[in-house]
Every structure is written in C-alpha cells, then in structure tokens.
Amino acid sequence: MSIGKRIKSARIIAGSSQRDLANRAEVSAMAISKYERDMDTPGSAVLLRLADALSVNIEYFFRPTTVTFSSPTYRKRASLPALEDASILERIQEWLERYLDIESLLNRASTFTLPPPQRIEIMEEIESAALALRKQWCLGLDPIENLMEVCEDHGIKIGLVDGHPDFDAVTLQANDTIPVIALRRDMPGDRQRFCLAHELGHLILQPIEHIDAEKAAHRFAGALLAPCSTVELELGTKRHTIGLNELYLLKCKYGLSMQAWIYRAKDLNILSETDAIQLFKYFRQRGWNRKEPGNPLSSEIPQRFERLVMHALCEDIISQTRAAELLAMPLEQFLGGDVERYGGFSIDMCS
C-alpha cells in the first residue's frame, strides 16, 4: 500500500475530512488530495505532522503488509452512516495488518478449520449444521465457556473495533483465504456471543435462494449456543410459558440472552407462536427488549494477537517500541490494562 493510500486510510479511521486534516497538519487541502492520489509525496517534516494529526506512528505509513477484503457481510442497521461504515472497514484492515505482521515474525499463521459449506434447503437443516460444527470442534453438547477463544483456536481472526451503535458485527474474507469476524467493542456478553455465532453461520451456511440468509444465521447462532437436545433437557418438550427467573438462569449458564431462549423454544416448537408472542410483548412493555433485567454478562476478549506480541517481546524478537506499534498503544498502557483486567496480576516479566 502506498503512502498516499495509508494517509487516506488513517484519515477515514479518524473520521476527518481532507480540509480538517490539512488544517491540523498545517498544509493545504489540495496537498492532502495530491498525497492521497499519489500525485505527490510528503516530506519527512510533513509526514511527522500528519502522523501527529492522525494519532498514528510514523511507521504506519511504511508498513509493508497489506490486506484485501471480500464483500463484507454485516449485522447492522440500515441507518449506519456511510462514512462510519467506511471507517469501520479501515479500522479492521489496520488491525488485521498488525495481526498478520506478528504472525509473520513468529511464523505462526493459524490454520482455518471449518466443515464444508452446508447447503440449507429448509430451516430445520440448520440444527444439524450447528451440531456438525460442534462435533468437528470437539465441543460436545455442554455450554461453550468462551466462544471467542474457540473461534481463535480454529483459525478465525476475531477483532473488537470501536463503532457506531448501529453496527454489531461483520464477516469478511481477507486475502481470499483468511476468515475475519469483527465485533463492536462495547456489547454486553450475551449479545456479543450471539453476534459471533451469527457470523459463524454466515461462514458455514449456504442457504438456497428462498431462505433468508440473516434468518438462517440467526437460527444457527441459537442452535450452536444451545443445541436442540440441550434445550429440551432444560425446558422439556412442551411449555406454555417460561418464567423470568428460569430465563435468567439459562442466560447465565449458556451465555444466550433471555429473548434468544424464547426464540429457541419457538423454533423447536416447545413454545407455540402465540405463547412466544405473549412473552415478547411482556418484554417490550417493560423495555426489556432493549436491556434485559438482571446483571449483564461479561464480554469476551480475543487474546491470541496480544499473546503473540508478548511472545515476540519476551523472546527479544521485537523491541518494546515495535511491540507498542503492533499493539497500537504505549506498552505501559497495555500492561496496565492487563493488571486491571486480571485483578492486580503484574506482567512485568520481560524486563
């Protein structure tokens, strides 16, 4: 990627116009336009000002690794602004370039393992597709403790990005071979897990034309997190309603929202359509369709990329400066965040 394209990418991530960037970097808007179109190359002094204005390291402009994406598959609302859409994709690309950099340095590229794409002609076939994935990944039928870690262990690049509230998640193929799922950073744990399972559905399922792909992925998410036999074991085979406390306990056990449990019961004909509608109405009347009662579940955090950076740092394969560049934050800030995350545990072991 040229320096001009790097400047444009960083500007889109920052949400700045060419004129805004020009003012902060003390150059003309015409100069920014020429840089981004590779009609001119900024000198070192201008590059330093651009790096400062865009909050990136100067090394960013010279990073050799580049990534190309397939057409993205989103979980988003139609109201997501186009500029924010572009910014999210640029953030994902920038993060993935750093990820591939550290994999290359350590010769630790991950291997992607999924079953062959599953052709779906009726919605009920999705249940067996979810079971096939559980079998291949040796997950059994128990609750999945950490879905994000399982996905990373099987070669899927998982990233968290800051994004607009109308954005939930996106699935992409990077460089034609690398599966990537990016999720909005600030989602509660149950919604995050459902979105991740939903995006897995997009990677696995091949619904025929009359099957709605989003509804199919939605069904897959529920079937992966709570398989049919498990749901029947928990709820029985026929119910007229499900109590609020029961739904909350199931949410905590399986990491699947209370409303998703109602959907599962309806999909498996444990609840009738009418009974499920009554429960959903009960939730809407109390505003629980937006924020469910009880304590929210903790979100999961992808850690493979950070572990690779720490590996390279401790083995003196990279310097502390390079580690900070890869992590996109000062090393002290990263380590301080881990101290807070892990209850005071000190990670100062590589000095």
C-alpha positions as CSV (number, residue, x, y, z in Angstrom):
1,M,0.0,0.0,0.0
2,S,1.4,3.4,-1.0
3,I,2.0,6.3,1.5
4,G,-0.9,8.1,-0.1
5,K,-3.3,5.2,0.5
6,R,-2.0,5.0,4.1
7,I,-2.8,8.7,4.6
8,K,-6.3,8.2,3.2
9,S,-6.9,5.1,5.3
10,A,-5.8,6.8,8.5
11,R,-7.9,9.9,7.7
12,I,-11.0,7.8,7.2
13,I,-10.4,5.9,10.5
14,A,-10.1,9.3,12.2
15,G,-13.3,10.5,10.6
16,S,-11.7,13.6,9.3
17,S,-12.2,15.4,6.0
18,Q,-9.3,16.4,3.8
19,R,-9.7,20.0,4.9
20,D,-9.7,19.1,8.6
21,L,-6.6,17.1,8.2
22,A,-4.9,19.9,6.2
23,N,-5.6,22.4,9.0
24,R,-4.2,20.1,11.7
25,A,-1.1,19.2,9.7
26,E,-0.6,22.8,8.5
27,V,-0.7,22.0,4.8
28,S,-3.3,22.9,2.1
29,A,-6.3,20.7,1.4
30,M,-5.0,20.4,-2.2
31,A,-1.8,19.0,-0.9
32,I,-3.7,16.3,1.1
33,S,-5.7,15.5,-2.1
34,K,-2.4,15.0,-4.1
35,Y,-0.9,12.9,-1.4
36,E,-3.9,10.6,-1.2
37,R,-3.9,10.2,-5.0
38,D,-0.2,9.5,-5.1
39,M,0.4,12.6,-7.2
40,D,2.9,13.9,-4.6
41,T,4.8,12.5,-1.7
42,P,5.0,14.4,1.6
43,G,8.5,15.2,3.1
44,S,9.6,13.9,6.4
45,A,8.5,17.0,8.3
46,V,5.0,16.9,6.8
47,L,4.8,13.1,7.5
48,L,5.6,13.7,11.2
49,R,2.8,16.4,11.3
50,L,0.4,14.0,9.5
51,A,1.2,11.2,12.0
52,D,0.6,13.5,14.9
53,A,-2.7,14.8,13.4
54,L,-3.9,11.3,12.7
55,S,-2.7,9.8,16.0
56,V,-0.6,7.1,14.3
57,N,3.1,6.2,14.5
58,I,5.3,7.3,11.6
59,E,6.0,3.6,10.9
60,Y,2.3,3.2,9.9
61,F,2.9,5.0,6.6
62,F,5.7,2.5,5.7
63,R,4.0,-0.8,6.9
64,P,4.6,-3.4,4.2
65,T,1.7,-5.8,5.0
66,T,-1.5,-5.1,3.1
67,V,-4.9,-6.7,3.2
68,T,-7.7,-7.0,0.7
69,F,-11.2,-7.9,1.7
70,S,-14.1,-9.7,0.1
71,S,-17.5,-8.2,0.2
72,P,-18.5,-7.8,3.9
73,T,-21.5,-9.5,5.5
74,Y,-22.9,-7.2,8.2
75,R,-25.1,-7.3,11.3
76,K,-26.0,-3.6,11.2
77,R,-29.0,-1.3,10.9
78,A,-29.8,0.5,7.7
79,S,-29.2,3.8,9.5
80,L,-25.5,3.1,9.8
81,P,-23.9,6.2,8.2
82,A,-21.8,5.5,5.1
83,L,-18.8,7.4,6.5
84,E,-18.9,5.3,9.6
85,D,-19.2,2.1,7.5
86,A,-16.0,3.0,5.6
87,S,-14.3,3.9,8.9
88,I,-15.1,0.6,10.5
89,L,-13.7,-1.3,7.5
90,E,-10.5,0.8,7.6
91,R,-10.1,0.1,11.3
92,I,-10.5,-3.6,10.7
93,Q,-7.9,-3.5,7.9
94,E,-5.4,-1.6,10.0
95,W,-5.8,-4.1,13.0
96,L,-5.5,-7.1,10.7
97,E,-2.3,-5.8,9.1
98,R,-0.8,-5.7,12.6
99,Y,-2.1,-9.2,13.3
100,L,-0.5,-10.6,10.1
101,D,2.7,-8.8,10.8
102,I,3.2,-10.6,14.2
103,E,2.2,-13.9,12.7
104,S,4.8,-13.5,10.0
105,L,7.5,-12.5,12.5
106,L,6.9,-15.7,14.6
107,N,5.9,-17.9,11.6
108,R,2.7,-18.7,13.5
109,A,0.0,-18.3,10.8
110,S,-3.2,-20.0,12.1
111,T,-5.0,-22.8,10.3
112,F,-8.7,-22.3,9.5
113,T,-10.8,-25.4,10.3
114,L,-14.5,-25.5,9.4
115,P,-16.7,-28.2,7.9
116,P,-17.5,-27.9,4.2
117,P,-20.2,-25.3,3.5
118,Q,-23.6,-26.6,4.4
119,R,-26.4,-26.3,1.8
120,I,-29.6,-25.3,3.5
121,E,-32.9,-26.0,1.8
122,I,-35.1,-25.9,4.9
123,M,-34.5,-24.1,8.2
124,E,-34.6,-27.3,10.2
125,E,-31.3,-28.4,8.5
126,I,-29.5,-25.7,10.4
127,E,-29.8,-27.7,13.6
128,S,-27.6,-30.5,12.1
129,A,-25.2,-27.9,10.7
130,A,-24.6,-26.5,14.1
131,L,-24.2,-30.0,15.6
132,A,-21.7,-30.8,12.8
133,L,-19.5,-27.8,13.8
134,R,-19.7,-28.8,17.5
135,K,-18.6,-32.3,16.6
136,Q,-15.7,-31.2,14.4
137,W,-14.5,-28.8,17.1
138,C,-15.0,-31.4,19.8
139,L,-17.3,-29.2,21.8
140,G,-19.8,-31.8,22.9
141,L,-23.2,-30.5,23.9
142,D,-22.2,-28.6,27.0
143,P,-22.4,-24.7,27.2
144,I,-19.5,-23.1,25.4
145,E,-17.5,-21.3,28.1
146,N,-15.6,-18.9,25.8
147,L,-16.8,-18.8,22.2
148,M,-14.3,-16.2,21.1
149,E,-11.4,-18.4,22.3
150,V,-12.8,-21.4,20.5
151,C,-13.1,-19.5,17.2
152,E,-9.5,-18.2,17.6
153,D,-8.2,-21.7,18.3
154,H,-9.7,-22.8,14.9
155,G,-8.1,-20.1,12.8
156,I,-10.7,-17.3,12.7
157,K,-9.3,-13.9,13.2
158,I,-11.5,-12.2,15.9
159,G,-11.3,-8.4,16.4
160,L,-13.1,-5.8,18.5
161,V,-13.5,-2.4,17.0
162,D,-15.0,0.9,18.2
163,G,-18.0,1.6,16.1
164,H,-21.4,3.3,15.7
165,P,-24.2,1.9,17.8
166,D,-26.0,0.8,14.6
167,F,-23.1,-1.6,13.9
168,D,-22.9,-5.0,15.6
169,A,-20.6,-7.3,13.6
170,V,-19.1,-8.0,10.2
171,T,-17.7,-11.1,8.5
172,L,-15.0,-10.9,5.8
173,Q,-12.5,-13.0,3.9
174,A,-9.1,-11.4,3.9
175,N,-6.7,-12.0,1.1
176,D,-9.2,-14.6,-0.2
177,T,-8.3,-17.2,2.5
178,I,-8.4,-15.7,6.0
179,P,-11.8,-15.6,7.8
180,V,-12.3,-12.5,9.8
181,I,-15.1,-11.6,12.2
182,A,-15.1,-8.1,13.8
183,L,-17.5,-7.1,16.5
184,R,-18.3,-3.8,18.1
185,R,-16.3,-3.4,21.3
186,D,-18.9,-2.3,23.8
187,M,-21.6,-5.0,23.5
188,P,-22.8,-7.0,26.6
189,G,-21.6,-10.6,26.7
190,D,-24.8,-12.4,25.6
191,R,-25.3,-10.1,22.6
192,Q,-21.6,-10.4,21.7
193,R,-21.7,-14.2,21.8
194,F,-24.9,-14.3,19.7
195,C,-23.4,-11.9,17.1
196,L,-20.2,-14.0,16.9
197,A,-22.3,-17.3,16.5
198,H,-24.4,-15.5,13.9
199,E,-21.4,-14.5,11.9
200,L,-20.1,-18.1,12.1
201,G,-23.4,-19.0,10.5
202,H,-22.5,-16.8,7.5
203,L,-19.2,-18.6,7.1
204,I,-20.8,-22.1,7.3
205,L,-24.2,-22.0,5.7
206,Q,-25.2,-21.8,2.1
207,P,-28.9,-21.2,2.1
208,I,-30.8,-21.6,-1.2
209,E,-32.5,-18.6,-2.7
210,H,-35.8,-18.7,-0.9
211,I,-34.1,-18.9,2.6
212,D,-33.3,-15.6,4.1
213,A,-29.5,-15.6,5.0
214,E,-29.9,-13.4,8.0
215,K,-32.7,-15.5,9.5
216,A,-30.6,-18.7,8.8
217,A,-27.6,-17.2,10.6
218,H,-29.9,-16.2,13.4
219,R,-31.2,-19.8,13.8
220,F,-27.6,-21.1,13.6
221,A,-26.5,-18.9,16.4
222,G,-29.2,-20.2,18.7
223,A,-28.6,-23.8,17.6
224,L,-24.8,-23.5,18.2
225,L,-25.1,-22.0,21.7
226,A,-28.0,-24.2,22.8
227,P,-28.4,-27.4,20.8
228,C,-31.8,-28.9,20.4
229,S,-31.3,-31.8,22.8
230,T,-29.9,-29.5,25.4
231,V,-32.9,-27.1,25.1
232,E,-35.3,-30.0,25.5
233,L,-33.4,-31.2,28.5
234,E,-33.6,-27.8,30.1
235,L,-37.1,-26.8,29.1
236,G,-38.9,-30.1,28.4
237,T,-40.7,-30.8,25.1
238,K,-43.8,-28.6,25.6
239,R,-44.3,-25.4,27.5
240,H,-47.0,-22.7,27.7
241,T,-44.6,-20.1,29.2
242,I,-41.2,-19.8,30.7
243,G,-40.6,-17.9,33.9
244,L,-38.4,-14.8,34.1
245,N,-36.0,-16.3,36.7
246,E,-35.7,-19.5,34.7
247,L,-34.8,-17.5,31.6
248,Y,-32.2,-15.5,33.5
249,L,-30.5,-18.6,34.9
250,L,-30.4,-20.2,31.5
251,K,-28.9,-16.9,30.1
252,C,-26.1,-17.1,32.8
253,K,-25.4,-20.8,32.1
254,Y,-25.3,-20.7,28.3
255,G,-24.4,-17.1,27.6
256,L,-27.5,-16.8,25.4
257,S,-29.9,-13.9,26.0
258,M,-33.3,-14.4,27.6
259,Q,-35.1,-13.4,24.4
260,A,-32.9,-15.8,22.4
261,W,-34.1,-18.6,24.6
262,I,-37.7,-17.7,23.8
263,Y,-36.8,-17.8,20.1
264,R,-35.1,-21.2,20.6
265,A,-38.2,-22.6,22.3
266,K,-40.4,-21.3,19.5
267,D,-38.1,-22.6,16.7
268,L,-38.2,-26.1,18.3
269,N,-42.0,-26.0,18.9
270,I,-41.6,-26.1,22.6
271,L,-43.5,-22.8,22.8
272,S,-46.3,-22.1,20.3
273,E,-46.1,-18.9,18.2
274,T,-48.9,-17.4,20.2
275,D,-47.2,-18.1,23.6
276,A,-43.8,-16.8,22.3
277,I,-45.5,-13.6,21.1
278,Q,-47.0,-13.1,24.6
279,L,-43.6,-13.3,26.2
280,F,-42.0,-10.9,23.7
281,K,-44.9,-8.5,24.3
282,Y,-44.2,-8.8,28.1
283,F,-40.5,-7.9,27.5
284,R,-41.4,-4.9,25.2
285,Q,-43.9,-3.4,27.7
286,R,-41.1,-3.2,30.3
287,G,-38.3,-2.1,27.9
288,W,-36.5,-5.4,28.4
289,N,-36.3,-5.9,24.6
290,R,-33.5,-3.3,24.7
291,K,-31.9,-4.0,28.0
292,E,-32.8,-7.3,29.7
293,P,-33.3,-7.4,33.5
294,G,-30.5,-8.6,35.8
295,N,-26.8,-8.1,35.6
296,P,-25.3,-8.1,32.1
297,L,-22.9,-10.9,31.1
298,S,-19.3,-10.0,30.8
299,S,-17.9,-9.6,27.3
300,E,-15.3,-11.9,25.9
301,I,-11.9,-10.6,24.8
302,P,-9.8,-12.0,21.9
303,Q,-6.3,-12.6,23.2
304,R,-4.3,-14.6,20.6
305,F,-2.9,-11.4,18.9
306,E,-1.8,-10.0,22.2
307,R,-0.2,-13.3,23.3
308,L,1.8,-13.4,20.0
309,V,3.1,-9.9,20.6
310,M,4.1,-10.8,24.2
311,H,5.8,-13.9,22.9
312,A,7.8,-11.9,20.4
313,L,8.7,-9.3,23.0
314,C,9.8,-11.8,25.7
315,E,12.0,-13.7,23.1
316,D,13.6,-10.4,22.0
317,I,12.3,-10.9,18.5
318,I,10.8,-7.4,18.7
319,S,11.7,-4.3,20.7
320,Q,9.4,-2.5,23.2
321,T,8.8,0.2,20.6
322,R,7.8,-2.4,18.0
323,A,5.5,-4.1,20.5
324,A,3.8,-0.7,21.2
325,E,3.4,-0.1,17.4
326,L,1.8,-3.6,16.9
327,L,-0.5,-3.1,19.9
328,A,-1.4,0.4,18.7
329,M,-0.8,1.7,22.2
330,P,2.0,2.5,24.6
331,L,3.3,-0.7,26.2
332,E,2.8,0.7,29.7
333,Q,-0.9,1.3,28.9
334,F,-1.3,-2.2,27.6
335,L,0.4,-3.8,30.6
336,G,-1.5,-1.5,32.9
337,G,-4.8,-2.6,31.3
338,D,-3.9,-6.2,31.8
339,V,-3.1,-5.6,35.5
340,E,-6.6,-4.1,35.9
341,R,-8.2,-6.9,33.8
342,Y,-6.6,-9.7,35.8
343,G,-7.1,-8.3,39.3
344,G,-3.7,-6.8,40.0
345,F,-1.5,-9.5,38.4
346,S,1.8,-8.0,37.3
347,I,3.0,-8.8,33.8
348,D,6.4,-7.1,34.1
349,M,8.3,-10.3,33.4
350,C,10.3,-9.4,30.2
351,S,12.4,-6.6,31.5
